[in-house]
Amino acid sequence: MKEEKCLKILKELALLGAIEKEIAVTSHQLSELINSSQQSASRYLIEMERAGYLERKLGVKKQRVKITEKGRKVLEKEYFDYKKIFSKKKEMVLKGVVTSGLGEGKYYTCINGYVRQFVEKLGFRPAPGTLNVRILNEYTDRFRELENIEGIEIRGFSTEDRSFGGAKCFFVKIKGLDAAAIIPSRSHHSDILEIIAPYKLREKLNLKDGDTIEIKVILRKGKYEK
């Protein structure tokens, strides 16, 4: 099944509400929406279910379908690609609440395979740990957009014991201080943004859990211009 046909079907089903809930649809209805035969439309739905883009429940006359998280990500990528084409934004503002992490920060800031790349690509050696910020609900869409924007690549690597995943970084400013946000290459969405800096941001900015902060994200790859 061609990628453009899959995207077309996902788009039409999403317009009918299949992202938020199950919808009832017949193969005939879908065939009219995508300008194909009823037999082809039925086959497309079966193939997309097998590929993990849709969930289907068969009924007597109609079937109920819902777009999965995998299918949603396909639509999101297409949406953000068009935003990149038509948008000239150079920065993005996020707001969130400072929160305690689960120790993931040391994972990035104390392992040589990551630290070497931070020094080379970001221009600084990060202080141990990350500042963890839970993004406010009203900024969630922007955060998801950021997940789909190309950043500064931090490559994954392997040691004798295990493999370490990749990530991407964006330069940020918080209350006038330079830092960098890390977005891991992972399959699920998170509302936590992890931030590294050459100094401990909590101490430098006198931050505590529950404080709301504004984060200015620089949407380009070059080193931060002061």
DOTOR-148133 format. One record per atom (N, C-alpha, C): atom name; residue number from 1; x negated, y negated, z negated. Coordinates in nm, 2 decimals, padded with zeros to 4 digits. Layout:
<recs>
  pafi  vovex       x       y       z
    CA    NUM       X       Y       Z
...
</recs>
This chain:
<recs>
  pafi  vovex       x       y       z
     N      1  -00.08   00.12   00.00
    CA      1   00.00   00.00   00.00
     C      1  -00.09  -00.12   00.00
     N      2  -00.06  -00.22   00.09
    CA      2  -00.14  -00.34   00.10
     C      2  -00.12  -00.43  -00.02
     N      3  -00.23  -00.50  -00.05
    CA      3  -00.23  -00.59  -00.17
     C      3  -00.13  -00.70  -00.15
     N      4  -00.12  -00.76  -00.03
    CA      4  -00.02  -00.87  -00.01
     C      4   00.12  -00.82  -00.02
     N      5   00.15  -00.70   00.02
    CA      5   00.29  -00.64   00.00
     C      5   00.32  -00.62  -00.15
     N      6   00.22  -00.57  -00.22
    CA      6   00.24  -00.56  -00.37
     C      6   00.27  -00.69  -00.43
     N      7   00.19  -00.79  -00.39
    CA      7   00.20  -00.92  -00.45
     C      7   00.34  -00.98  -00.42
     N      8   00.39  -00.96  -00.29
    CA      8   00.52  -01.01  -00.25
     C      8   00.63  -00.95  -00.34
     N      9   00.62  -00.82  -00.36
    CA      9   00.73  -00.75  -00.44
     C      9   00.72  -00.80  -00.58
     N     10   00.60  -00.81  -00.64
    CA     10   00.59  -00.86  -00.78
     C     10   00.65  -01.00  -00.79
     N     11   00.62  -01.09  -00.69
    CA     11   00.68  -01.22  -00.69
     C     11   00.83  -01.22  -00.69
     N     12   00.89  -01.14  -00.60
    CA     12   01.03  -01.14  -00.58
     C     12   01.10  -01.09  -00.71
     N     13   01.04  -00.98  -00.77
    CA     13   01.10  -00.93  -00.89
     C     13   01.08  -01.02  -01.01
     N     14   00.97  -01.10  -01.01
    CA     14   00.95  -01.19  -01.12
     C     14   01.05  -01.31  -01.11
     N     15   01.08  -01.35  -00.98
    CA     15   01.18  -01.45  -00.96
     C     15   01.32  -01.41  -01.01
     N     16   01.34  -01.28  -01.01
    CA     16   01.47  -01.22  -01.06
     C     16   01.47  -01.20  -01.21
     N     17   01.36  -01.23  -01.27
    CA     17   01.35  -01.22  -01.42
     C     17   01.28  -01.09  -01.47
     N     18   01.21  -01.02  -01.39
    CA     18   01.16  -00.89  -01.43
     C     18   01.03  -00.90  -01.51
     N     19   00.98  -01.02  -01.53
    CA     19   00.87  -01.03  -01.63
     C     19   00.91  -01.03  -01.77
     N     20   01.03  -01.09  -01.80
    CA     20   01.08  -01.10  -01.94
     C     20   01.16  -00.98  -01.98
     N     21   01.23  -00.92  -01.88
    CA     21   01.32  -00.81  -01.92
     C     21   01.34  -00.71  -01.80
     N     22   01.41  -00.60  -01.83
    CA     22   01.44  -00.51  -01.73
     C     22   01.55  -00.57  -01.64
     N     23   01.55  -00.55  -01.51
    CA     23   01.65  -00.60  -01.42
     C     23   01.70  -00.48  -01.34
     N     24   01.83  -00.49  -01.30
    CA     24   01.89  -00.39  -01.21
     C     24   01.87  -00.43  -01.07
     N     25   01.82  -00.34  -00.99
    CA     25   01.80  -00.37  -00.85
     C     25   01.81  -00.25  -00.76
     N     26   01.86  -00.26  -00.64
    CA     26   01.87  -00.15  -00.55
     C     26   01.76  -00.16  -00.45
     N     27   01.73  -00.05  -00.38
    CA     27   01.63  -00.05  -00.27
     C     27   01.68  -00.14  -00.16
     N     28   01.81  -00.14  -00.14
    CA     28   01.87  -00.23  -00.03
     C     28   01.84  -00.38  -00.06
     N     29   01.87  -00.42  -00.19
    CA     29   01.84  -00.56  -00.23
     C     29   01.70  -00.59  -00.21
     N     30   01.61  -00.51  -00.25
    CA     30   01.47  -00.53  -00.24
     C     30   01.42  -00.54  -00.09
     N     31   01.48  -00.45  -00.01
    CA     31   01.44  -00.45   00.13
     C     31   01.48  -00.58   00.20
     N     32   01.59  -00.65   00.16
    CA     32   01.62  -00.78   00.22
     C     32   01.53  -00.89   00.17
     N     33   01.49  -00.88   00.04
    CA     33   01.40  -00.98  -00.01
     C     33   01.26  -00.98   00.05
     N     34   01.21  -00.86   00.09
    CA     34   01.08  -00.85   00.14
     C     34   01.07  -00.82   00.29
     N     35   01.19  -00.82   00.35
    CA     35   01.21  -00.80   00.50
     C     35   01.14  -00.67   00.54
     N     36   01.19  -00.56   00.48
    CA     36   01.15  -00.43   00.52
     C     36   01.27  -00.33   00.52
     N     37   01.24  -00.21   00.56
    CA     37   01.35  -00.11   00.56
     C     37   01.38  -00.07   00.42
     N     38   01.50  -00.01   00.40
    CA     38   01.54   00.03   00.26
     C     38   01.45   00.15   00.22
     N     39   01.41   00.24   00.32
    CA     39   01.33   00.35   00.29
     C     39   01.19   00.30   00.24
     N     40   01.14   00.20   00.31
    CA     40   01.00   00.15   00.28
     C     40   01.01   00.08   00.14
     N     41   01.12   00.01   00.11
    CA     41   01.13  -00.06  -00.02
     C     41   01.13   00.04  -00.13
     N     42   01.20   00.15  -00.11
    CA     42   01.21   00.26  -00.21
     C     42   01.07   00.32  -00.24
     N     43   00.99   00.34  -00.13
    CA     43   00.86   00.39  -00.14
     C     43   00.76   00.30  -00.21
     N     44   00.78   00.17  -00.18
    CA     44   00.69   00.07  -00.24
     C     44   00.71   00.07  -00.40
     N     45   00.83   00.08  -00.44
    CA     45   00.86   00.08  -00.58
     C     45   00.80   00.20  -00.65
     N     46   00.81   00.32  -00.58
    CA     46   00.75   00.44  -00.64
     C     46   00.60   00.42  -00.65
     N     47   00.54   00.37  -00.54
    CA     47   00.39   00.35  -00.54
     C     47   00.35   00.25  -00.65
     N     48   00.42   00.15  -00.67
    CA     48   00.38   00.04  -00.77
     C     48   00.40   00.10  -00.91
     N     49   00.50   00.18  -00.93
    CA     49   00.52   00.24  -01.06
     C     49   00.40   00.33  -01.09
     N     50   00.36   00.41  -00.99
    CA     50   00.24   00.50  -01.01
     C     50   00.11   00.43  -01.04
     N     51   00.10   00.31  -00.97
    CA     51  -00.02   00.22  -00.99
     C     51  -00.02   00.15  -01.12
     N     52   00.10   00.15  -01.19
    CA     52   00.10   00.08  -01.32
     C     52   00.15  -00.06  -01.32
     N     53   00.20  -00.11  -01.20
    CA     53   00.25  -00.25  -01.19
     C     53   00.39  -00.26  -01.24
     N     54   00.47  -00.15  -01.24
    CA     54   00.61  -00.16  -01.28
     C     54   00.65  -00.04  -01.37
     N     55   00.75  -00.06  -01.44
    CA     55   00.82   00.04  -01.52
     C     55   00.96   00.06  -01.45
     N     56   01.00   00.18  -01.43
    CA     56   01.13   00.21  -01.37
     C     56   01.22   00.30  -01.45
     N     57   01.35   00.27  -01.45
    CA     57   01.45   00.37  -01.51
     C     57   01.55   00.39  -01.40
     N     58   01.57   00.51  -01.36
    CA     58   01.67   00.54  -01.25
     C     58   01.81   00.55  -01.31
     N     59   01.90   00.49  -01.23
    CA     59   02.04   00.50  -01.26
     C     59   02.12   00.57  -01.15
     N     60   02.25   00.57  -01.16
    CA     60   02.33   00.64  -01.05
     C     60   02.33   00.56  -00.92
     N     61   02.35   00.43  -00.93
    CA     61   02.35   00.35  -00.81
     C     61   02.23   00.25  -00.80
     N     62   02.19   00.20  -00.92
    CA     62   02.08   00.11  -00.93
     C     62   01.97   00.16  -01.02
     N     63   01.85   00.10  -01.00
    CA     63   01.74   00.13  -01.09
     C     63   01.71   00.01  -01.17
     N     64   01.65   00.03  -01.29
    CA     64   01.61  -00.09  -01.37
     C     64   01.46  -00.09  -01.37
     N     65   01.41  -00.21  -01.34
    CA     65   01.26  -00.23  -01.33
     C     65   01.21  -00.34  -01.41
     N     66   01.09  -00.33  -01.46
    CA     66   01.03  -00.44  -01.54
     C     66   00.88  -00.44  -01.50
     N     67   00.83  -00.56  -01.48
    CA     67   00.69  -00.58  -01.45
     C     67   00.60  -00.55  -01.57
     N     68   00.50  -00.47  -01.56
    CA     68   00.41  -00.44  -01.67
     C     68   00.31  -00.55  -01.69
     N     69   00.23  -00.54  -01.80
    CA     69   00.12  -00.63  -01.82
     C     69   00.02  -00.63  -01.70
     N     70   00.00  -00.52  -01.65
    CA     70  -00.09  -00.51  -01.53
     C     70  -00.04  -00.59  -01.41
     N     71   00.09  -00.58  -01.39
    CA     71   00.16  -00.65  -01.28
     C     71   00.16  -00.80  -01.31
     N     72   00.18  -00.84  -01.44
    CA     72   00.18  -00.98  -01.48
     C     72   00.04  -01.04  -01.45
     N     73  -00.06  -00.97  -01.48
    CA     73  -00.20  -01.02  -01.45
     C     73  -00.22  -01.05  -01.31
     N     74  -00.17  -00.97  -01.22
    CA     74  -00.18  -00.99  -01.08
     C     74  -00.12  -01.12  -01.04
     N     75   00.00  -01.15  -01.09
    CA     75   00.07  -01.27  -01.06
     C     75   00.00  -01.39  -01.12
     N     76  -00.05  -01.37  -01.24
    CA     76  -00.12  -01.48  -01.31
     C     76  -00.25  -01.52  -01.23
     N     77  -00.32  -01.42  -01.18
    CA     77  -00.44  -01.45  -01.11
     C     77  -00.40  -01.53  -00.98
     N     78  -00.30  -01.49  -00.91
    CA     78  -00.26  -01.56  -00.79
     C     78  -00.22  -01.71  -00.83
     N     79  -00.15  -01.72  -00.93
    CA     79  -00.10  -01.85  -00.98
     C     79  -00.22  -01.94  -01.01
     N     80  -00.32  -01.89  -01.09
    CA     80  -00.43  -01.97  -01.12
     C     80  -00.52  -02.00  -01.01
     N     81  -00.53  -01.91  -00.91
    CA     81  -00.61  -01.93  -00.79
     C     81  -00.55  -02.05  -00.71
     N     82  -00.42  -02.06  -00.70
    CA     82  -00.36  -02.18  -00.64
     C     82  -00.38  -02.31  -00.72
     N     83  -00.38  -02.30  -00.85
    CA     83  -00.40  -02.41  -00.93
     C     83  -00.55  -02.46  -00.91
     N     84  -00.64  -02.37  -00.89
    CA     84  -00.78  -02.41  -00.87
     C     84  -00.79  -02.49  -00.73
     N     85  -00.71  -02.44  -00.64
    CA     85  -00.72  -02.50  -00.50
     C     85  -00.67  -02.64  -00.51
     N     86  -00.56  -02.67  -00.58
    CA     86  -00.49  -02.80  -00.57
     C     86  -00.52  -02.89  -00.69
     N     87  -00.59  -02.83  -00.79
    CA     87  -00.63  -02.92  -00.91
     C     87  -00.77  -02.96  -00.90
     N     88  -00.80  -03.08  -00.94
    CA     88  -00.94  -03.13  -00.94
     C     88  -00.98  -03.16  -01.09
     N     89  -00.92  -03.09  -01.18
    CA     89  -00.95  -03.11  -01.32
     C     89  -01.10  -03.07  -01.35
     N     90  -01.16  -03.15  -01.43
    CA     90  -01.30  -03.12  -01.47
     C     90  -01.31  -03.08  -01.62
     N     91  -01.20  -03.10  -01.69
    CA     91  -01.20  -03.06  -01.83
     C     91  -01.06  -03.02  -01.87
     N     92  -01.05  -02.95  -01.98
    CA     92  -00.92  -02.90  -02.04
     C     92  -00.92  -02.92  -02.19
     N     93  -00.81  -02.97  -02.24
    CA     93  -00.81  -02.99  -02.39
     C     93  -00.72  -02.88  -02.45
     N     94  -00.77  -02.81  -02.55
    CA     94  -00.70  -02.71  -02.63
     C     94  -00.69  -02.76  -02.78
     N     95  -00.59  -02.71  -02.85
    CA     95  -00.59  -02.74  -02.99
     C     95  -00.56  -02.61  -03.06
     N     96  -00.62  -02.59  -03.18
    CA     96  -00.60  -02.47  -03.26
     C     96  -00.63  -02.49  -03.40
     N     97  -00.61  -02.38  -03.48
    CA     97  -00.63  -02.38  -03.62
     C     97  -00.75  -02.30  -03.65
     N     98  -00.84  -02.35  -03.73
    CA     98  -00.96  -02.28  -03.78
     C     98  -00.92  -02.16  -03.86
     N     99  -00.97  -02.04  -03.83
    CA     99  -00.94  -01.92  -03.91
     C     99  -01.06  -01.84  -03.93
     N    100  -01.05  -01.75  -04.03
    CA    100  -01.16  -01.66  -04.06
     C    100  -01.16  -01.55  -03.95
     N    101  -01.28  -01.51  -03.91
    CA    101  -01.29  -01.40  -03.81
     C    101  -01.31  -01.27  -03.88
     N    102  -01.33  -01.17  -03.79
    CA    102  -01.34  -01.03  -03.84
     C    102  -01.49  -00.98  -03.83
     N    103  -01.58  -01.08  -03.82
    CA    103  -01.72  -01.04  -03.81
     C    103  -01.77  -01.03  -03.66
     N    104  -01.68  -01.06  -03.56
    CA    104  -01.72  -01.04  -03.42
     C    104  -01.83  -01.13  -03.39
     N    105  -01.84  -01.25  -03.45
    CA    105  -01.94  -01.35  -03.42
     C    105  -02.08  -01.30  -03.42
     N    106  -02.11  -01.23  -03.52
    CA    106  -02.25  -01.17  -03.53
     C    106  -02.28  -01.08  -03.41
     N    107  -02.17  -01.02  -03.36
    CA    107  -02.19  -00.93  -03.25
     C    107  -02.25  -01.00  -03.13
     N    108  -02.22  -01.13  -03.11
    CA    108  -02.27  -01.20  -03.00
     C    108  -02.40  -01.28  -03.04
     N    109  -02.41  -01.33  -03.16
    CA    109  -02.52  -01.42  -03.19
     C    109  -02.64  -01.35  -03.25
     N    110  -02.63  -01.22  -03.28
    CA    110  -02.75  -01.16  -03.34
     C    110  -02.80  -01.04  -03.26
     N    111  -02.75  -01.02  -03.14
    CA    111  -02.80  -00.91  -03.06
     C    111  -02.88  -00.97  -02.94
     N    112  -03.00  -00.92  -02.93
    CA    112  -03.09  -00.98  -02.83
     C    112  -03.04  -00.99  -02.69
     N    113  -02.97  -00.89  -02.65
    CA    113  -02.92  -00.89  -02.51
     C    113  -02.83  -01.00  -02.48
     N    114  -02.76  -01.05  -02.58
    CA    114  -02.67  -01.17  -02.57
     C    114  -02.75  -01.30  -02.59
     N    115  -02.83  -01.30  -02.70
    CA    115  -02.90  -01.42  -02.73
     C    115  -02.99  -01.47  -02.62
     N    116  -03.06  -01.38  -02.56
    CA    116  -03.15  -01.41  -02.45
     C    116  -03.07  -01.49  -02.33
     N    117  -02.95  -01.44  -02.31
    CA    117  -02.87  -01.50  -02.20
     C    117  -02.82  -01.64  -02.25
     N    118  -02.78  -01.65  -02.37
    CA    118  -02.74  -01.78  -02.42
     C    118  -02.85  -01.88  -02.41
     N    119  -02.97  -01.85  -02.45
    CA    119  -03.08  -01.94  -02.44
     C    119  -03.11  -01.98  -02.29
     N    120  -03.10  -01.88  -02.20
    CA    120  -03.13  -01.90  -02.06
     C    120  -03.02  -01.98  -01.99
     N    121  -02.89  -01.95  -02.02
    CA    121  -02.78  -02.01  -01.95
     C    121  -02.71  -02.12  -02.02
     N    122  -02.72  -02.13  -02.15
    CA    122  -02.65  -02.24  -02.22
     C    122  -02.76  -02.34  -02.27
     N    123  -02.88  -02.29  -02.28
    CA    123  -02.98  -02.39  -02.33
     C    123  -03.00  -02.40  -02.48
     N    124  -02.94  -02.31  -02.55
    CA    124  -02.97  -02.31  -02.70
     C    124  -02.96  -02.17  -02.76
     N    125  -03.02  -02.15  -02.87
    CA    125  -03.01  -02.03  -02.95
     C    125  -02.90  -02.05  -03.05
     N    126  -02.79  -01.97  -03.05
    CA    126  -02.68  -01.99  -03.14
     C    126  -02.71  -01.96  -03.28
     N    127  -02.65  -02.04  -03.37
    CA    127  -02.66  -02.00  -03.51
     C    127  -02.57  -01.88  -03.53
     N    128  -02.60  -01.80  -03.64
    CA    128  -02.53  -01.67  -03.66
     C    128  -02.38  -01.70  -03.68
     N    129  -02.30  -01.61  -03.62
    CA    129  -02.15  -01.62  -03.64
     C    129  -02.09  -01.71  -03.54
     N    130  -01.96  -01.71  -03.53
    CA    130  -01.88  -01.80  -03.44
     C    130  -01.78  -01.87  -03.52
     N    131  -01.74  -01.99  -03.47
    CA    131  -01.62  -02.06  -03.52
     C    131  -01.50  -02.00  -03.45
     N    132  -01.41  -01.95  -03.53
    CA    132  -01.29  -01.89  -03.47
     C    132  -01.17  -01.98  -03.48
     N    133  -01.10  -02.00  -03.37
    CA    133  -00.99  -02.10  -03.36
     C    133  -00.87  -02.03  -03.30
     N    134  -00.76  -02.03  -03.38
    CA    134  -00.64  -01.97  -03.33
     C    134  -00.56  -02.08  -03.25
     N    135  -00.55  -02.05  -03.12
    CA    135  -00.49  -02.15  -03.03
     C    135  -00.34  -02.17  -03.06
     N    136  -00.30  -02.30  -03.07
    CA    136  -00.16  -02.33  -03.10
     C    136  -00.07  -02.28  -02.98
     N    137   00.06  -02.24  -03.02
    CA    137   00.15  -02.19  -02.92
     C    137   00.17  -02.28  -02.80
     N    138   00.17  -02.41  -02.82
    CA    138   00.20  -02.50  -02.71
     C    138   00.08  -02.51  -02.61
     N    139  -00.03  -02.45  -02.65
    CA    139  -00.15  -02.45  -02.57
     C    139  -00.19  -02.32  -02.51
     N    140  -00.10  -02.22  -02.53
    CA    140  -00.12  -02.08  -02.49
     C    140  -00.14  -02.07  -02.34
     N    141  -00.05  -02.14  -02.26
    CA    141  -00.06  -02.13  -02.12
     C    141  -00.19  -02.19  -02.07
     N    142  -00.24  -02.29  -02.13
    CA    142  -00.37  -02.35  -02.09
     C    142  -00.48  -02.25  -02.12
     N    143  -00.47  -02.18  -02.24
    CA    143  -00.57  -02.08  -02.27
     C    143  -00.58  -01.97  -02.18
     N    144  -00.46  -01.92  -02.13
    CA    144  -00.45  -01.81  -02.03
     C    144  -00.51  -01.86  -01.90
     N    145  -00.49  -01.99  -01.87
    CA    145  -00.55  -02.04  -01.75
     C    145  -00.70  -02.03  -01.76
     N    146  -00.75  -02.07  -01.87
    CA    146  -00.90  -02.06  -01.89
     C    146  -00.95  -01.92  -01.87
     N    147  -00.88  -01.82  -01.92
    CA    147  -00.92  -01.68  -01.90
     C    147  -00.93  -01.65  -01.75
     N    148  -00.87  -01.72  -01.66
    CA    148  -00.87  -01.69  -01.52
     C    148  -00.96  -01.79  -01.44
     N    149  -01.03  -01.88  -01.51
    CA    149  -01.12  -01.97  -01.44
     C    149  -01.26  -01.91  -01.45
     N    150  -01.34  -01.92  -01.35
    CA    150  -01.48  -01.88  -01.35
     C    150  -01.56  -01.96  -01.44
     N    151  -01.64  -01.89  -01.53
    CA    151  -01.72  -01.96  -01.62
     C    151  -01.87  -01.93  -01.60
     N    152  -01.94  -01.94  -01.71
    CA    152  -02.09  -01.91  -01.71
     C    152  -02.09  -01.76  -01.75
     N    153  -02.14  -01.68  -01.66
    CA    153  -02.14  -01.53  -01.68
     C    153  -02.24  -01.49  -01.78
     N    154  -02.19  -01.41  -01.88
    CA    154  -02.28  -01.34  -01.97
     C    154  -02.27  -01.19  -01.94
     N    155  -02.37  -01.13  -01.89
    CA    155  -02.36  -00.99  -01.84
     C    155  -02.36  -00.89  -01.96
     N    156  -02.28  -00.79  -01.93
    CA    156  -02.28  -00.67  -02.03
     C    156  -02.41  -00.60  -02.01
     N    157  -02.45  -00.51  -02.10
    CA    157  -02.57  -00.44  -02.10
     C    157  -02.56  -00.31  -02.18
     N    158  -02.65  -00.22  -02.17
    CA    158  -02.65  -00.10  -02.25
     C    158  -02.79  -00.08  -02.32
     N    159  -02.78  -00.01  -02.43
    CA    159  -02.90   00.03  -02.51
     C    159  -02.89   00.18  -02.51
     N    160  -02.99   00.24  -02.58
    CA    160  -02.98   00.39  -02.59
     C    160  -02.86   00.44  -02.67
     N    161  -02.81   00.35  -02.76
    CA    161  -02.70   00.39  -02.84
     C    161  -02.56   00.36  -02.79
     N    162  -02.55   00.25  -02.72
    CA    162  -02.41   00.21  -02.68
     C    162  -02.42   00.11  -02.57
     N    163  -02.30   00.07  -02.52
    CA    163  -02.28  -00.03  -02.42
     C    163  -02.22  -00.15  -02.48
     N    164  -02.26  -00.27  -02.43
    CA    164  -02.20  -00.40  -02.48
     C    164  -02.13  -00.47  -02.36
     N    165  -02.01  -00.51  -02.39
    CA    165  -01.93  -00.58  -02.28
     C    165  -01.98  -00.71  -02.24
     N    166  -01.94  -00.76  -02.12
    CA    166  -01.97  -00.89  -02.07
     C    166  -01.88  -00.99  -02.13
     N    167  -01.90  -01.12  -02.09
    CA    167  -01.82  -01.23  -02.13
     C    167  -01.85  -01.35  -02.04
     N    168  -01.77  -01.45  -02.06
    CA    168  -01.81  -01.58  -01.99
     C    168  -01.80  -01.69  -02.09
     N    169  -01.87  -01.80  -02.06
    CA    169  -01.88  -01.91  -02.15
     C    169  -01.84  -02.04  -02.08
     N    170  -01.79  -02.13  -02.16
    CA    170  -01.77  -02.27  -02.12
     C    170  -01.82  -02.37  -02.22
     N    171  -01.89  -02.47  -02.17
    CA    171  -01.93  -02.57  -02.26
     C    171  -01.81  -02.65  -02.32
     N    172  -01.82  -02.68  -02.45
    CA    172  -01.71  -02.75  -02.51
     C    172  -01.76  -02.86  -02.60
     N    173  -01.68  -02.96  -02.63
    CA    173  -01.71  -03.06  -02.73
     C    173  -01.60  -03.05  -02.84
     N    174  -01.65  -03.06  -02.97
    CA    174  -01.56  -03.06  -03.08
     C    174  -01.60  -03.18  -03.17
     N    175  -01.52  -03.28  -03.18
    CA    175  -01.55  -03.40  -03.26
     C    175  -01.68  -03.45  -03.22
     N    176  -01.71  -03.45  -03.09
    CA    176  -01.84  -03.51  -03.04
     C    176  -01.96  -03.42  -03.04
     N    177  -01.94  -03.30  -03.10
    CA    177  -02.06  -03.21  -03.10
     C    177  -02.05  -03.11  -02.99
     N    178  -02.17  -03.08  -02.93
    CA    178  -02.17  -02.98  -02.82
     C    178  -02.17  -02.84  -02.87
     N    179  -02.10  -02.75  -02.80
    CA    179  -02.09  -02.61  -02.84
     C    179  -02.05  -02.54  -02.71
     N    180  -02.02  -02.41  -02.73
    CA    180  -01.98  -02.33  -02.61
     C    180  -01.88  -02.23  -02.66
     N    181  -01.77  -02.21  -02.58
    CA    181  -01.67  -02.11  -02.61
     C    181  -01.70  -01.98  -02.54
     N    182  -01.67  -01.87  -02.60
    CA    182  -01.70  -01.74  -02.54
     C    182  -01.56  -01.67  -02.52
     N    183  -01.55  -01.62  -02.40
    CA    183  -01.43  -01.54  -02.37
     C    183  -01.47  -01.40  -02.32
     N    184  -01.45  -01.30  -02.40
    CA    184  -01.50  -01.16  -02.37
     C    184  -01.42  -01.11  -02.25
     N    185  -01.49  -01.02  -02.18
    CA    185  -01.42  -00.95  -02.06
     C    185  -01.34  -00.84  -02.12
     N    186  -01.22  -00.86  -02.16
    CA    186  -01.14  -00.76  -02.22
     C    186  -01.00  -00.76  -02.15
     N    187  -00.93  -00.65  -02.17
    CA    187  -00.81  -00.63  -02.09
     C    187  -00.69  -00.69  -02.15
     N    188  -00.69  -00.72  -02.28
    CA    188  -00.57  -00.78  -02.35
     C    188  -00.59  -00.92  -02.38
     N    189  -00.48  -00.99  -02.39
    CA    189  -00.48  -01.13  -02.42
     C    189  -00.50  -01.15  -02.57
     N    190  -00.57  -01.26  -02.61
    CA    190  -00.59  -01.29  -02.75
     C    190  -00.56  -01.44  -02.77
     N    191  -00.52  -01.48  -02.89
    CA    191  -00.50  -01.62  -02.91
     C    191  -00.61  -01.68  -02.99
     N    192  -00.72  -01.61  -03.00
    CA    192  -00.84  -01.65  -03.08
     C    192  -00.95  -01.69  -02.98
     N    193  -01.00  -01.82  -03.00
    CA    193  -01.11  -01.86  -02.92
     C    193  -01.23  -01.87  -03.01
     N    194  -01.34  -01.80  -02.96
    CA    194  -01.46  -01.80  -03.04
     C    194  -01.56  -01.90  -02.99
     N    195  -01.63  -01.97  -03.07
    CA    195  -01.71  -02.08  -03.03
     C    195  -01.85  -02.07  -03.10
     N    196  -01.96  -02.08  -03.02
    CA    196  -02.09  -02.08  -03.07
     C    196  -02.16  -02.21  -03.06
     N    197  -02.26  -02.23  -03.13
    CA    197  -02.33  -02.36  -03.13
     C    197  -02.47  -02.34  -03.19
     N    198  -02.57  -02.43  -03.16
    CA    198  -02.70  -02.42  -03.22
     C    198  -02.70  -02.45  -03.37
     N    199  -02.59  -02.48  -03.43
    CA    199  -02.57  -02.51  -03.57
     C    199  -02.44  -02.45  -03.62
     N    200  -02.43  -02.44  -03.75
    CA    200  -02.30  -02.38  -03.80
     C    200  -02.20  -02.49  -03.80
     N    201  -02.10  -02.47  -03.71
    CA    201  -02.00  -02.58  -03.69
     C    201  -01.91  -02.60  -03.82
     N    202  -01.88  -02.50  -03.89
    CA    202  -01.80  -02.51  -04.01
     C    202  -01.87  -02.61  -04.11
     N    203  -02.00  -02.59  -04.13
    CA    203  -02.08  -02.68  -04.22
     C    203  -02.10  -02.82  -04.16
     N    204  -02.13  -02.82  -04.03
    CA    204  -02.16  -02.95  -03.96
     C    204  -02.04  -03.04  -03.96
     N    205  -01.92  -02.98  -03.94
    CA    205  -01.80  -03.06  -03.93
     C    205  -01.71  -03.05  -04.06
     N    206  -01.76  -02.98  -04.16
    CA    206  -01.69  -02.97  -04.29
     C    206  -01.55  -02.91  -04.26
     N    207  -01.55  -02.80  -04.19
    CA    207  -01.42  -02.74  -04.16
     C    207  -01.39  -02.63  -04.25
     N    208  -01.26  -02.61  -04.27
    CA    208  -01.21  -02.50  -04.36
     C    208  -01.09  -02.43  -04.29
     N    209  -01.06  -02.31  -04.33
    CA    209  -00.94  -02.24  -04.27
     C    209  -00.82  -02.33  -04.28
     N    210  -00.74  -02.33  -04.17
    CA    210  -00.62  -02.41  -04.17
     C    210  -00.63  -02.55  -04.11
     N    211  -00.76  -02.59  -04.09
    CA    211  -00.78  -02.72  -04.02
     C    211  -00.74  -02.71  -03.88
     N    212  -00.67  -02.82  -03.82
    CA    212  -00.64  -02.82  -03.68
     C    212  -00.75  -02.90  -03.61
     N    213  -00.80  -02.85  -03.50
    CA    213  -00.91  -02.92  -03.43
     C    213  -00.87  -02.93  -03.28
     N    214  -00.93  -03.02  -03.21
    CA    214  -00.92  -03.04  -03.07
     C    214  -01.05  -03.00  -03.00
     N    215  -01.03  -02.92  -02.90
    CA    215  -01.15  -02.87  -02.82
     C    215  -01.14  -02.91  -02.68
     N    216  -01.25  -02.99  -02.64
    CA    216  -01.25  -03.03  -02.50
     C    216  -01.34  -02.93  -02.42
     N    217  -01.28  -02.86  -02.33
    CA    217  -01.35  -02.76  -02.25
     C    217  -01.39  -02.82  -02.11
     N    218  -01.52  -02.80  -02.08
    CA    218  -01.58  -02.85  -01.96
     C    218  -01.56  -02.74  -01.85
     N    219  -01.49  -02.77  -01.74
    CA    219  -01.46  -02.67  -01.64
     C    219  -01.56  -02.67  -01.53
     N    220  -01.68  -02.65  -01.56
    CA    220  -01.79  -02.64  -01.45
     C    220  -01.90  -02.56  -01.51
     N    221  -01.99  -02.51  -01.43
    CA    221  -02.09  -02.42  -01.47
     C    221  -02.22  -02.49  -01.52
     N    222  -02.25  -02.61  -01.48
    CA    222  -02.37  -02.68  -01.51
     C    222  -02.39  -02.70  -01.66
     N    223  -02.51  -02.73  -01.70
    CA    223  -02.53  -02.76  -01.84
     C    223  -02.47  -02.89  -01.88
     N    224  -02.43  -02.90  -02.00
    CA    224  -02.35  -03.02  -02.05
     C    224  -02.43  -03.15  -02.03
     N    225  -02.37  -03.24  -01.96
    CA    225  -02.43  -03.37  -01.94
     C    225  -02.39  -03.47  -02.05
     N    226  -02.49  -03.51  -02.13
    CA    226  -02.47  -03.59  -02.24
     C    226  -02.46  -03.74  -02.20
</recs>
